[in-house]
């Protein structure tokens, strides 16, 4: 596989340059071409090689971090379109695997082929760190979630719903009287605090457990936040 990548790298660079060149010639950078024009064919050719061939080969080898990078490379030409690489990251990798991908990107010890993939990619290291934190939220591992979410404070977008809201019915729309805003990092810290209070504040343990239960439920599919 390594020898194969070395041989095809010049061709992939040429193909990528053709896709970029045609976008610029059209005067519209970062455009996804839906039609069958000559401009669209270069992008589609590059996408099919990376996604349908190389990414699948990586998956067959169990090399999921390289597989997701192969998906993300053609997406660098269409950043406003559907992100298959991000979706795959979120649905197929767990926290440990996300950490491994982060470590690989942070080390910056790339082969020429890997350097090309990383340089021309929609998937960035801050997205990987944010997902690692989110993956640990799924596992209720709030120490690890906080550790990773703190690496990318700019990624912690505001959530305009109270994840500890007490409701008697499920709803998605924000309640008119709900003025609480939070983010994933703040949520993780509060859940960790409540877990600690259950052990240290026995007198009010039931109250803390109830708030924990609200926090667990409200971030599920059916929950308010």
N, CA and C atoms as a LAMMPS dump frame, in Angstrom:
ITEM: TIMESTEP
0
ITEM: NUMBER OF ATOMS
675
ITEM: BOX BOUNDS ff ff ff
-5.0000000000000000e+02 5.0000000000000000e+02
-5.0000000000000000e+02 5.0000000000000000e+02
-5.0000000000000000e+02 5.0000000000000000e+02
ITEM: ATOMS id mol type element x y z
1 1 1 N 0.84 -1.199 0
2 1 2 C 0 0 0
3 1 3 C 0.884 1.262 0
4 2 1 N 1.99 1.229 0.77
5 2 2 C 2.86 2.401 0.843
6 2 3 C 3.483 2.696 -0.525
7 3 1 N 3.949 1.642 -1.215
8 3 2 C 4.539 1.826 -2.538
9 3 3 C 3.499 2.329 -3.521
10 4 1 N 2.28 1.792 -3.414
11 4 2 C 1.2 2.226 -4.296
12 4 3 C 0.91 3.704 -4.102
13 5 1 N 0.84 4.158 -2.839
14 5 2 C 0.559 5.566 -2.553
15 5 3 C 1.652 6.473 -3.116
16 6 1 N 2.903 6.007 -3.025
17 6 2 C 4.017 6.791 -3.556
18 6 3 C 3.894 6.949 -5.063
19 7 1 N 3.438 5.896 -5.728
20 7 2 C 3.313 5.931 -7.184
21 7 3 C 2.156 6.812 -7.646
22 8 1 N 1.048 6.779 -6.906
23 8 2 C -0.133 7.508 -7.378
24 8 3 C -0.182 8.954 -6.893
25 9 1 N 0.68 9.321 -5.934
26 9 2 C 0.638 10.678 -5.387
27 9 3 C 0.76 11.756 -6.464
28 10 1 N 1.713 11.676 -7.409
29 10 2 C 1.788 12.718 -8.449
30 10 3 C 0.5 12.834 -9.255
31 11 1 N -0.123 11.698 -9.534
32 11 2 C -1.375 11.731 -10.297
33 11 3 C -2.501 12.361 -9.49
34 12 1 N -2.545 12.054 -8.185
35 12 2 C -3.582 12.651 -7.342
36 12 3 C -3.396 14.158 -7.225
37 13 1 N -2.149 14.6 -7.107
38 13 2 C -1.878 16.033 -7.057
39 13 3 C -2.317 16.713 -8.342
40 14 1 N -2.027 16.072 -9.447
41 14 2 C -2.435 16.634 -10.747
42 14 3 C -3.958 16.7 -10.851
43 15 1 N -4.621 15.634 -10.43
44 15 2 C -6.076 15.594 -10.503
45 15 3 C -6.699 16.65 -9.6
46 16 1 N -6.149 16.8 -8.409
47 16 2 C -6.641 17.82 -7.482
48 16 3 C -6.456 19.214 -8.069
49 17 1 N -5.286 19.445 -8.68
50 17 2 C -5.022 20.758 -9.266
51 17 3 C -5.977 21.061 -10.406
52 18 1 N -6.373 20.034 -11.158
53 18 2 C -7.338 20.24 -12.244
54 18 3 C -8.693 20.65 -11.68
55 19 1 N -9.103 20.024 -10.591
56 19 2 C -10.385 20.373 -9.981
57 19 3 C -10.355 21.804 -9.452
58 20 1 N -9.271 22.185 -8.785
59 20 2 C -9.136 23.542 -8.255
60 20 3 C -9.069 24.55 -9.393
61 21 1 N -8.296 24.245 -10.422
62 21 2 C -8.136 25.145 -11.563
63 21 3 C -9.466 25.426 -12.226
64 22 1 N -10.258 24.401 -12.427
65 22 2 C -11.525 24.594 -13.107
66 22 3 C -12.514 25.377 -12.26
67 23 1 N -12.431 25.205 -10.941
68 23 2 C -13.287 26.027 -10.083
69 23 3 C -12.923 27.494 -10.235
70 24 1 N -11.621 27.794 -10.231
71 24 2 C -11.188 29.185 -10.319
72 24 3 C -11.483 29.774 -11.702
73 25 1 N -11.348 28.943 -12.743
74 25 2 C -11.647 29.427 -14.081
75 25 3 C -13.116 29.819 -14.2
76 26 1 N -13.938 29.1 -13.476
77 26 2 C -15.358 29.423 -13.519
78 26 3 C -15.675 30.676 -12.709
79 27 1 N -14.721 31.086 -11.866
80 27 2 C -14.92 32.3 -11.078
81 27 3 C -15.684 32.073 -9.798
82 28 1 N -15.888 30.817 -9.428
83 28 2 C -16.632 30.517 -8.206
84 28 3 C -15.873 29.452 -7.428
85 29 1 N -15.086 29.882 -6.477
86 29 2 C -14.331 28.928 -5.675
87 29 3 C -15.257 28.219 -4.692
88 30 1 N -14.844 27.005 -4.303
89 30 2 C -15.586 26.205 -3.33
90 30 3 C -17.022 25.939 -3.773
91 31 1 N -17.147 25.502 -5.015
92 31 2 C -18.463 25.201 -5.567
93 31 3 C -18.57 23.701 -5.8
94 32 1 N -19.706 23.124 -5.452
95 32 2 C -19.932 21.721 -5.767
96 32 3 C -20.723 21.651 -7.055
97 33 1 N -20.216 20.898 -8.011
98 33 2 C -20.853 20.821 -9.317
99 33 3 C -21.818 19.649 -9.369
100 34 1 N -23.078 19.951 -9.66
101 34 2 C -24.091 18.916 -9.735
102 34 3 C -24.193 18.317 -11.126
103 35 1 N -23.834 19.078 -12.147
104 35 2 C -24.066 18.664 -13.522
105 35 3 C -22.984 17.771 -14.08
106 36 1 N -22.999 17.62 -15.396
107 36 2 C -22.046 16.773 -16.091
108 36 3 C -21.089 17.59 -16.947
109 37 1 N -20.887 18.838 -16.584
110 37 2 C -19.968 19.68 -17.335
111 37 3 C -18.539 19.192 -17.143
112 38 1 N -17.642 19.684 -17.982
113 38 2 C -16.235 19.292 -17.859
114 38 3 C -15.686 19.685 -16.486
115 39 1 N -16.108 20.839 -15.975
116 39 2 C -15.629 21.292 -14.677
117 39 3 C -15.984 20.297 -13.572
118 40 1 N -17.186 19.758 -13.667
119 40 2 C -17.628 18.858 -12.601
120 40 3 C -16.927 17.515 -12.659
121 41 1 N -16.501 17.095 -13.832
122 41 2 C -15.922 15.766 -13.978
123 41 3 C -14.604 15.608 -13.227
124 42 1 N -13.806 16.678 -13.226
125 42 2 C -12.529 16.583 -12.51
126 42 3 C -12.77 16.375 -11.025
127 43 1 N -13.71 17.13 -10.462
128 43 2 C -14.014 16.961 -9.041
129 43 3 C -14.557 15.555 -8.765
130 44 1 N -15.498 15.114 -9.579
131 44 2 C -16.1 13.8 -9.356
132 44 3 C -15.068 12.684 -9.473
133 45 1 N -14.171 12.822 -10.438
134 45 2 C -13.105 11.829 -10.609
135 45 3 C -12.249 11.762 -9.352
136 46 1 N -11.841 12.927 -8.845
137 46 2 C -11.01 12.97 -7.645
138 46 3 C -11.764 12.399 -6.448
139 47 1 N -13.005 12.789 -6.292
140 47 2 C -13.816 12.302 -5.172
141 47 3 C -13.955 10.78 -5.221
142 48 1 N -14.222 10.228 -6.394
143 48 2 C -14.435 8.782 -6.507
144 48 3 C -13.171 7.996 -6.176
145 49 1 N -12.024 8.515 -6.607
146 49 2 C -10.762 7.836 -6.299
147 49 3 C -10.522 7.82 -4.795
148 50 1 N -10.719 8.966 -4.146
149 50 2 C -10.438 9.068 -2.707
150 50 3 C -11.472 8.335 -1.865
151 51 1 N -12.743 8.512 -2.186
152 51 2 C -13.811 7.969 -1.336
153 51 3 C -14.127 6.519 -1.665
154 52 1 N -14.289 6.216 -2.942
155 52 2 C -14.748 4.877 -3.331
156 52 3 C -13.632 3.849 -3.438
157 53 1 N -12.389 4.318 -3.551
158 53 2 C -11.278 3.364 -3.676
159 53 3 C -10.361 3.415 -2.452
160 54 1 N -9.705 4.556 -2.238
161 54 2 C -8.716 4.626 -1.159
162 54 3 C -9.352 4.504 0.22
163 55 1 N -10.447 5.214 0.439
164 55 2 C -11.083 5.151 1.756
165 55 3 C -11.553 3.731 2.069
166 56 1 N -12.11 3.064 1.082
167 56 2 C -12.571 1.691 1.302
168 56 3 C -11.401 0.754 1.573
169 57 1 N -10.269 0.992 0.926
170 57 2 C -9.091 0.167 1.173
171 57 3 C -8.611 0.363 2.621
172 58 1 N -8.609 1.619 3.067
173 58 2 C -8.219 1.892 4.444
174 58 3 C -9.162 1.216 5.437
175 59 1 N -10.463 1.271 5.165
176 59 2 C -11.439 0.637 6.063
177 59 3 C -11.196 -0.863 6.143
178 60 1 N -10.915 -1.478 5.002
179 60 2 C -10.671 -2.92 4.966
180 60 3 C -9.453 -3.287 5.803
181 61 1 N -8.5 -2.368 5.916
182 61 2 C -7.304 -2.589 6.721
183 61 3 C -7.527 -2.258 8.193
184 62 1 N -8.714 -1.708 8.508
185 62 2 C -8.979 -1.284 9.874
186 62 3 C -8.347 0.039 10.218
187 63 1 N -7.907 0.769 9.2
188 63 2 C -7.233 2.054 9.393
189 63 3 C -8.258 3.181 9.239
190 64 1 N -9.066 3.383 10.287
191 64 2 C -10.199 4.295 10.177
192 64 3 C -9.773 5.762 10.136
193 65 1 N -8.653 6.103 10.791
194 65 2 C -8.244 7.503 10.777
195 65 3 C -7.839 7.939 9.36
196 66 1 N -7.106 7.058 8.643
197 66 2 C -6.74 7.404 7.269
198 66 3 C -7.975 7.381 6.363
199 67 1 N -8.909 6.482 6.67
200 67 2 C -10.133 6.392 5.869
201 67 3 C -10.921 7.698 5.936
202 68 1 N -11.036 8.259 7.126
203 68 2 C -11.808 9.486 7.274
204 68 3 C -11.084 10.673 6.639
205 69 1 N -9.762 10.651 6.638
206 69 2 C -9.003 11.709 5.966
207 69 3 C -9.153 11.61 4.453
208 70 1 N -9.213 10.387 3.935
209 70 2 C -9.433 10.221 2.5
210 70 3 C -10.802 10.78 2.101
211 71 1 N -11.792 10.608 2.956
212 71 2 C -13.118 11.173 2.679
213 71 3 C -13.084 12.701 2.714
214 72 1 N -12.298 13.227 3.628
215 72 2 C -12.307 14.678 3.838
216 72 3 C -11.564 15.467 2.793
217 73 1 N -10.667 14.82 2.031
218 73 2 C -9.877 15.567 1.059
219 73 3 C -10.725 16.173 -0.06
220 74 1 N -11.569 15.407 -0.759
221 74 2 C -12.396 16.044 -1.79
222 74 3 C -13.373 17.066 -1.222
223 75 1 N -13.725 16.922 0.057
224 75 2 C -14.648 17.876 0.667
225 75 3 C -14.009 19.245 0.86
226 76 1 N -12.681 19.315 0.796
227 76 2 C -12.026 20.62 0.886
228 76 3 C -12.362 21.492 -0.312
229 77 1 N -12.869 20.877 -1.38
230 77 2 C -13.288 21.617 -2.575
231 77 3 C -14.75 22.036 -2.494
232 78 1 N -15.461 21.589 -1.463
233 78 2 C -16.887 21.94 -1.332
234 78 3 C -17.245 22.068 0.143
235 79 1 N -16.656 23.025 0.841
236 79 2 C -16.824 23.118 2.294
237 79 3 C -18.24 23.396 2.769
238 80 1 N -19.097 23.873 1.895
239 80 2 C -20.465 24.169 2.32
240 80 3 C -21.424 23.026 2.037
241 81 1 N -20.89 21.93 1.494
242 81 2 C -21.738 20.797 1.151
243 81 3 C -21.677 19.76 2.258
244 82 1 N -22.47 18.708 2.129
245 82 2 C -22.562 17.637 3.12
246 82 3 C -21.191 17.083 3.472
247 83 1 N -20.909 16.957 4.753
248 83 2 C -19.606 16.496 5.211
249 83 3 C -19.614 15.017 5.553
250 84 1 N -19.298 14.169 4.582
251 84 2 C -19.27 12.736 4.813
252 84 3 C -18.188 12.354 5.82
253 85 1 N -17.059 13.041 5.76
254 85 2 C -15.972 12.724 6.678
255 85 3 C -16.357 13.024 8.125
256 86 1 N -16.99 14.165 8.352
257 86 2 C -17.418 14.521 9.705
258 86 3 C -18.481 13.561 10.206
259 87 1 N -19.404 13.188 9.334
260 87 2 C -20.45 12.244 9.707
261 87 3 C -19.856 10.878 10.052
262 88 1 N -18.874 10.451 9.276
263 88 2 C -18.228 9.166 9.548
264 88 3 C -17.468 9.225 10.878
265 89 1 N -16.795 10.327 11.101
266 89 2 C -16.09 10.521 12.37
267 89 3 C -17.04 10.37 13.541
268 90 1 N -18.2 10.993 13.442
269 90 2 C -19.154 11.005 14.546
270 90 3 C -19.861 9.665 14.745
271 91 1 N -20.068 8.943 13.656
272 91 2 C -20.866 7.721 13.744
273 91 3 C -20.04 6.446 13.89
274 92 1 N -18.77 6.467 13.461
275 92 2 C -17.995 5.233 13.432
276 92 3 C -16.819 5.195 14.401
277 93 1 N -16.351 6.341 14.862
278 93 2 C -15.197 6.365 15.764
279 93 3 C -15.646 6.63 17.205
280 94 1 N -14.921 6.058 18.133
281 94 2 C -15.19 6.338 19.544
282 94 3 C -14.137 7.308 20.067
283 95 1 N -14.192 7.595 21.364
284 95 2 C -13.278 8.575 21.937
285 95 3 C -11.817 8.188 21.789
286 96 1 N -11.511 6.927 22.038
287 96 2 C -10.122 6.467 21.932
288 96 3 C -9.601 6.604 20.496
289 97 1 N -10.424 6.233 19.526
290 97 2 C -10.006 6.342 18.128
291 97 3 C -9.852 7.8 17.706
292 98 1 N -10.714 8.659 18.237
293 98 2 C -10.58 10.087 17.95
294 98 3 C -9.285 10.63 18.535
295 99 1 N -8.918 10.158 19.72
296 99 2 C -7.644 10.564 20.316
297 99 3 C -6.47 10.147 19.437
298 100 1 N -6.538 8.941 18.893
299 100 2 C -5.463 8.454 18.027
300 100 3 C -5.35 9.308 16.773
301 101 1 N -6.475 9.699 16.204
302 101 2 C -6.458 10.566 15.02
303 101 3 C -5.896 11.932 15.378
304 102 1 N -6.288 12.452 16.536
305 102 2 C -5.761 13.741 16.99
306 102 3 C -4.247 13.67 17.172
307 103 1 N -3.773 12.614 17.816
308 103 2 C -2.337 12.46 18.05
309 103 3 C -1.575 12.37 16.733
310 104 1 N -2.152 11.68 15.775
311 104 2 C -1.524 11.568 14.455
312 104 3 C -1.404 12.941 13.795
313 105 1 N -2.472 13.733 13.853
314 105 2 C -2.455 15.061 13.238
315 105 3 C -1.529 16.011 14.005
316 106 1 N -1.52 15.893 15.333
317 106 2 C -0.713 16.8 16.149
318 106 3 C 0.777 16.516 16.002
319 107 1 N 1.144 15.253 15.787
320 107 2 C 2.56 14.887 15.672
321 107 3 C 3.201 15.456 14.41
322 108 1 N 2.407 15.588 13.361
323 108 2 C 2.869 16.158 12.087
324 108 3 C 4.052 15.393 11.488
325 109 1 N 4.089 14.087 11.72
326 109 2 C 5.129 13.243 11.134
327 109 3 C 4.515 12.48 9.97
328 110 1 N 4.261 13.209 8.901
329 110 2 C 3.527 12.66 7.781
330 110 3 C 4.45 12.181 6.663
331 111 1 N 4.009 11.137 5.989
332 111 2 C 4.622 10.789 4.72
333 111 3 C 4.173 11.833 3.702
334 112 1 N 4.807 11.93 2.538
335 112 2 C 4.335 12.88 1.517
336 112 3 C 2.863 12.676 1.161
337 113 1 N 2.436 11.422 1.099
338 113 2 C 1.043 11.138 0.768
339 113 3 C 0.117 11.643 1.87
340 114 1 N 0.478 11.362 3.13
341 114 2 C -0.34 11.82 4.249
342 114 3 C -0.354 13.34 4.336
343 115 1 N 0.767 13.969 4.053
344 115 2 C 0.832 15.429 4.075
345 115 3 C -0.117 16.033 3.059
346 116 1 N -0.194 15.423 1.891
347 116 2 C -1.122 15.892 0.866
348 116 3 C -2.564 15.781 1.344
349 117 1 N -2.918 14.641 1.955
350 117 2 C -4.279 14.449 2.45
351 117 3 C -4.63 15.454 3.54
352 118 1 N -3.704 15.651 4.471
353 118 2 C -3.969 16.534 5.611
354 118 3 C -4.062 17.99 5.158
355 119 1 N -3.195 18.396 4.242
356 119 2 C -3.186 19.783 3.769
357 119 3 C -4.453 20.113 3.002
358 120 1 N -4.897 19.185 2.181
359 120 2 C -6.091 19.399 1.361
360 120 3 C -7.244 18.611 1.962
361 121 1 N -7.799 19.12 3.044
362 121 2 C -8.815 18.378 3.773
363 121 3 C -9.767 19.322 4.483
364 122 1 N -11.033 18.966 4.484
365 122 2 C -11.989 19.749 5.268
366 122 3 C -11.861 19.441 6.755
367 123 1 N -11.551 18.194 7.08
368 123 2 C -11.467 17.777 8.473
369 123 3 C -10.205 18.352 9.112
370 124 1 N -10.384 19.141 10.166
371 124 2 C -9.268 19.792 10.838
372 124 3 C -9.106 19.243 12.257
373 125 1 N -7.937 19.488 12.823
374 125 2 C -7.604 18.917 14.124
375 125 3 C -8.547 19.411 15.225
376 126 1 N -9.016 20.647 15.145
377 126 2 C -9.913 21.152 16.178
378 126 3 C -11.262 20.43 16.147
379 127 1 N -11.696 20.023 14.952
380 127 2 C -12.935 19.253 14.838
381 127 3 C -12.773 17.886 15.484
382 128 1 N -11.601 17.289 15.301
383 128 2 C -11.319 15.981 15.895
384 128 3 C -11.303 16.085 17.425
385 129 1 N -10.681 17.13 17.956
386 129 2 C -10.639 17.316 19.408
387 129 3 C -12.041 17.524 19.973
388 130 1 N -12.84 18.316 19.277
389 130 2 C -14.216 18.547 19.716
390 130 3 C -15 17.248 19.719
391 131 1 N -14.792 16.426 18.685
392 131 2 C -15.515 15.157 18.655
393 131 3 C -15.046 14.216 19.753
394 132 1 N -13.749 14.204 20.051
395 132 2 C -13.249 13.347 21.128
396 132 3 C -13.971 13.684 22.432
397 133 1 N -14.105 14.982 22.716
398 133 2 C -14.837 15.399 23.905
399 133 3 C -16.287 14.972 23.856
400 134 1 N -16.908 15.105 22.691
401 134 2 C -18.311 14.722 22.53
402 134 3 C -18.485 13.222 22.679
403 135 1 N -17.541 12.45 22.148
404 135 2 C -17.614 10.993 22.264
405 135 3 C -17.548 10.56 23.723
406 136 1 N -16.727 11.246 24.509
407 136 2 C -16.651 10.904 25.933
408 136 3 C -17.9 11.357 26.684
409 137 1 N -18.572 12.381 26.186
410 137 2 C -19.872 12.737 26.765
411 137 3 C -20.857 11.586 26.592
412 138 1 N -20.807 10.955 25.429
413 138 2 C -21.689 9.815 25.169
414 138 3 C -21.462 8.699 26.188
415 139 1 N -20.194 8.547 26.59
416 139 2 C -19.834 7.476 27.524
417 139 3 C -19.959 7.905 28.983
418 140 1 N -20.437 9.127 29.232
419 140 2 C -20.584 9.683 30.578
420 140 3 C -19.238 9.8 31.287
421 141 1 N -18.184 9.904 30.503
422 141 2 C -16.838 10.069 31.054
423 141 3 C -16.532 11.567 31.049
424 142 1 N -16.985 12.253 32.085
425 142 2 C -16.934 13.715 32.079
426 142 3 C -15.529 14.257 32.291
427 143 1 N -14.674 13.513 32.986
428 143 2 C -13.28 13.96 33.13
429 143 3 C -12.608 14.05 31.756
430 144 1 N -12.752 12.995 30.959
431 144 2 C -12.142 12.983 29.631
432 144 3 C -12.828 13.985 28.71
433 145 1 N -14.139 14.124 28.839
434 145 2 C -14.859 15.083 28.008
435 145 3 C -14.353 16.497 28.269
436 146 1 N -14.193 16.845 29.533
437 146 2 C -13.697 18.178 29.889
438 146 3 C -12.28 18.371 29.368
439 147 1 N -11.448 17.364 29.531
440 147 2 C -10.062 17.444 29.061
441 147 3 C -9.994 17.788 27.573
442 148 1 N -10.826 17.136 26.78
443 148 2 C -10.751 17.343 25.335
444 148 3 C -11.495 18.594 24.874
445 149 1 N -12.618 18.893 25.49
446 149 2 C -13.363 20.084 25.091
447 149 3 C -12.614 21.362 25.451
448 150 1 N -11.757 21.296 26.461
449 150 2 C -10.964 22.461 26.832
450 150 3 C -9.858 22.755 25.813
451 151 1 N -9.523 21.779 24.994
452 151 2 C -8.489 21.981 23.981
453 151 3 C -8.954 22.921 22.871
454 152 1 N -10.27 23.012 22.68
455 152 2 C -10.803 23.813 21.571
456 152 3 C -11.941 24.703 22.064
457 153 1 N -11.635 25.706 22.885
458 153 2 C -12.709 26.556 23.428
459 153 3 C -13.539 27.231 22.347
460 154 1 N -12.924 27.546 21.222
461 154 2 C -13.667 28.194 20.144
462 154 3 C -14.707 27.311 19.485
463 155 1 N -14.578 25.995 19.702
464 155 2 C -15.517 25.041 19.115
465 155 3 C -16.774 24.873 19.971
466 156 1 N -16.726 25.351 21.201
467 156 2 C -17.857 25.154 22.103
468 156 3 C -18.958 26.18 21.816
469 157 1 N -19.78 25.837 20.848
470 157 2 C -20.852 26.735 20.44
471 157 3 C -21.935 26.819 21.513
472 158 1 N -22.596 27.962 21.545
473 158 2 C -23.644 28.187 22.539
474 158 3 C -24.849 27.301 22.251
475 159 1 N -25.365 26.67 23.295
476 159 2 C -26.596 25.896 23.218
477 159 3 C -27.682 26.697 23.922
478 160 1 N -28.668 27.12 23.184
479 160 2 C -29.684 28.031 23.729
480 160 3 C -30.862 27.266 24.32
481 161 1 N -30.544 26.261 25.104
482 161 2 C -31.57 25.506 25.821
483 161 3 C -30.967 25.022 27.134
484 162 1 N -31.799 24.934 28.142
485 162 2 C -31.367 24.478 29.461
486 162 3 C -31.387 22.946 29.49
487 163 1 N -30.213 22.298 29.553
488 163 2 C -30.2 20.835 29.543
489 163 3 C -30.724 20.208 30.838
490 164 1 N -31.029 21.035 31.833
491 164 2 C -31.567 20.53 33.092
492 164 3 C -33.016 20.966 33.285
493 165 1 N -33.655 21.333 32.191
494 165 2 C -35.047 21.791 32.246
495 165 3 C -35.973 20.632 32.596
496 166 1 N -36.901 20.891 33.505
497 166 2 C -37.875 19.879 33.893
498 166 3 C -39.146 20.07 33.067
499 167 1 N -39.448 19.092 32.223
500 167 2 C -40.638 19.157 31.375
501 167 3 C -41.484 17.908 31.577
502 168 1 N -42.779 18.062 31.393
503 168 2 C -43.688 16.923 31.487
504 168 3 C -44.004 16.36 30.109
505 169 1 N -43.449 16.986 29.055
506 169 2 C -43.687 16.509 27.691
507 169 3 C -42.453 16.832 26.86
508 170 1 N -42.187 16.028 25.862
509 170 2 C -41.031 16.249 24.997
510 170 3 C -41.322 17.365 24
511 171 1 N -40.333 18.205 23.786
512 171 2 C -40.477 19.267 22.793
513 171 3 C -39.102 19.666 22.301
514 172 1 N -39.032 20.148 21.055
515 172 2 C -37.779 20.606 20.469
516 172 3 C -37.643 22.119 20.536
517 173 1 N -38.748 22.85 20.396
518 173 2 C -38.685 24.3 20.373
519 173 3 C -38.274 24.849 21.735
520 174 1 N -37.505 25.899 21.699
521 174 2 C -37.084 26.512 22.949
522 174 3 C -38.276 27.186 23.617
523 175 1 N -38.423 26.937 24.896
524 175 2 C -39.521 27.54 25.644
525 175 3 C -39.319 29.049 25.749
526 176 1 N -40.384 29.84 25.633
527 176 2 C -40.257 31.303 25.684
528 176 3 C -39.56 31.805 26.943
529 177 1 N -39.766 31.139 28.051
530 177 2 C -39.177 31.611 29.302
531 177 3 C -37.79 31.064 29.585
532 178 1 N -37.265 30.267 28.689
533 178 2 C -35.953 29.664 28.903
534 178 3 C -34.869 30.649 28.482
535 179 1 N -34.18 31.216 29.433
536 179 2 C -33.118 32.198 29.161
537 179 3 C -31.722 31.61 29.366
538 180 1 N -31.661 30.324 29.69
539 180 2 C -30.382 29.682 29.981
540 180 3 C -29.629 29.363 28.692
541 181 1 N -28.359 29.655 28.669
542 181 2 C -27.483 29.239 27.578
543 181 3 C -26.313 28.458 28.165
544 182 1 N -25.818 27.512 27.409
545 182 2 C -24.704 26.687 27.884
546 182 3 C -23.89 26.237 26.689
547 183 1 N -22.944 25.34 26.91
548 183 2 C -22.223 24.679 25.834
549 183 3 C -21.805 23.301 26.349
550 184 1 N -21.194 22.506 25.494
551 184 2 C -20.857 21.133 25.887
552 184 3 C -19.878 21.081 27.048
553 185 1 N -18.93 22.001 27.068
554 185 2 C -17.949 22.018 28.152
555 185 3 C -18.61 22.349 29.478
556 186 1 N -19.446 23.374 29.5
557 186 2 C -20.14 23.752 30.733
558 186 3 C -21.064 22.635 31.205
559 187 1 N -21.705 21.978 30.245
560 187 2 C -22.586 20.857 30.588
561 187 3 C -21.794 19.73 31.241
562 188 1 N -20.645 19.388 30.671
563 188 2 C -19.812 18.319 31.223
564 188 3 C -19.352 18.662 32.639
565 189 1 N -18.958 19.909 32.854
566 189 2 C -18.503 20.327 34.181
567 189 3 C -19.636 20.239 35.205
568 190 1 N -20.84 20.621 34.811
569 190 2 C -21.965 20.566 35.739
570 190 3 C -22.339 19.122 36.067
571 191 1 N -22.296 18.252 35.074
572 191 2 C -22.605 16.842 35.324
573 191 3 C -21.571 16.23 36.264
574 192 1 N -20.318 16.576 36.072
575 192 2 C -19.269 16.079 36.972
576 192 3 C -19.493 16.607 38.392
577 193 1 N -19.866 17.871 38.516
578 193 2 C -20.112 18.466 39.826
579 193 3 C -21.261 17.753 40.532
580 194 1 N -22.323 17.461 39.792
581 194 2 C -23.477 16.791 40.388
582 194 3 C -23.125 15.373 40.83
583 195 1 N -22.326 14.682 40.039
584 195 2 C -21.893 13.34 40.431
585 195 3 C -21.106 13.378 41.747
586 196 1 N -20.291 14.413 41.886
587 196 2 C -19.536 14.556 43.126
588 196 3 C -20.431 14.863 44.313
589 197 1 N -21.438 15.715 44.103
590 197 2 C -22.339 16.085 45.186
591 197 3 C -23.162 14.903 45.682
592 198 1 N -23.488 13.994 44.785
593 198 2 C -24.232 12.8 45.197
594 198 3 C -23.466 12.047 46.282
595 199 1 N -22.148 12.058 46.208
596 199 2 C -21.312 11.326 47.171
597 199 3 C -20.998 12.15 48.417
598 200 1 N -20.898 13.472 48.247
599 200 2 C -20.443 14.303 49.371
600 200 3 C -21.582 14.995 50.117
601 201 1 N -22.726 15.111 49.476
602 201 2 C -23.867 15.801 50.089
603 201 3 C -25.029 14.828 50.198
604 202 1 N -24.882 13.881 51.113
605 202 2 C -25.87 12.804 51.243
606 202 3 C -27.263 13.33 51.572
607 203 1 N -27.332 14.413 52.317
608 203 2 C -28.628 14.966 52.727
609 203 3 C -29.465 15.36 51.524
610 204 1 N -28.816 15.901 50.494
611 204 2 C -29.541 16.358 49.304
612 204 3 C -29.255 15.474 48.091
613 205 1 N -28.851 14.235 48.352
614 205 2 C -28.479 13.342 47.256
615 205 3 C -29.623 13.123 46.272
616 206 1 N -30.847 13.005 46.779
617 206 2 C -31.996 12.767 45.894
618 206 3 C -32.17 13.929 44.917
619 207 1 N -31.995 15.151 45.407
620 207 2 C -32.123 16.34 44.558
621 207 3 C -31.043 16.34 43.469
622 208 1 N -29.821 15.994 43.863
623 208 2 C -28.727 15.969 42.891
624 208 3 C -28.933 14.861 41.854
625 209 1 N -29.42 13.724 42.296
626 209 2 C -29.681 12.613 41.386
627 209 3 C -30.78 12.969 40.387
628 210 1 N -31.776 13.692 40.866
629 210 2 C -32.871 14.086 39.966
630 210 3 C -32.362 15.043 38.884
631 211 1 N -31.515 15.99 39.273
632 211 2 C -30.96 16.91 38.287
633 211 3 C -30.047 16.174 37.313
634 212 1 N -29.294 15.207 37.812
635 212 2 C -28.478 14.371 36.935
636 212 3 C -29.353 13.653 35.912
637 213 1 N -30.469 13.115 36.378
638 213 2 C -31.376 12.394 35.481
639 213 3 C -31.904 13.317 34.383
640 214 1 N -32.236 14.557 34.761
641 214 2 C -32.676 15.533 33.761
642 214 3 C -31.567 15.789 32.741
643 215 1 N -30.337 15.915 33.242
644 215 2 C -29.204 16.149 32.36
645 215 3 C -28.957 14.996 31.413
646 216 1 N -29.122 13.769 31.908
647 216 2 C -28.962 12.6 31.048
648 216 3 C -30.025 12.588 29.945
649 217 1 N -31.27 12.787 30.354
650 217 2 C -32.373 12.629 29.397
651 217 3 C -32.414 13.763 28.373
652 218 1 N -32.195 14.978 28.811
653 218 2 C -32.389 16.121 27.927
654 218 3 C -31.387 16.206 26.781
655 219 1 N -30.291 15.456 26.858
656 219 2 C -29.36 15.468 25.728
657 219 3 C -29.528 14.246 24.821
658 220 1 N -30.571 13.445 25.071
659 220 2 C -30.859 12.339 24.169
660 220 3 C -31.663 12.842 22.982
661 221 1 N -31.966 11.958 22.07
662 221 2 C -32.739 12.306 20.865
663 221 3 C -34.064 12.957 21.22
664 222 1 N -34.727 12.433 22.221
665 222 2 C -36.041 12.936 22.602
666 222 3 C -35.99 14.08 23.597
667 223 1 N -34.814 14.372 24.127
668 223 2 C -34.701 15.387 25.166
669 223 3 C -34.79 16.808 24.649
670 224 1 N -34.947 17.7 25.569
671 224 2 C -35.161 19.119 25.249
672 224 3 C -33.928 19.771 24.644
673 225 1 N -32.733 19.389 25.135
674 225 2 C -31.503 20.057 24.673
675 225 3 C -30.693 19.171 23.733
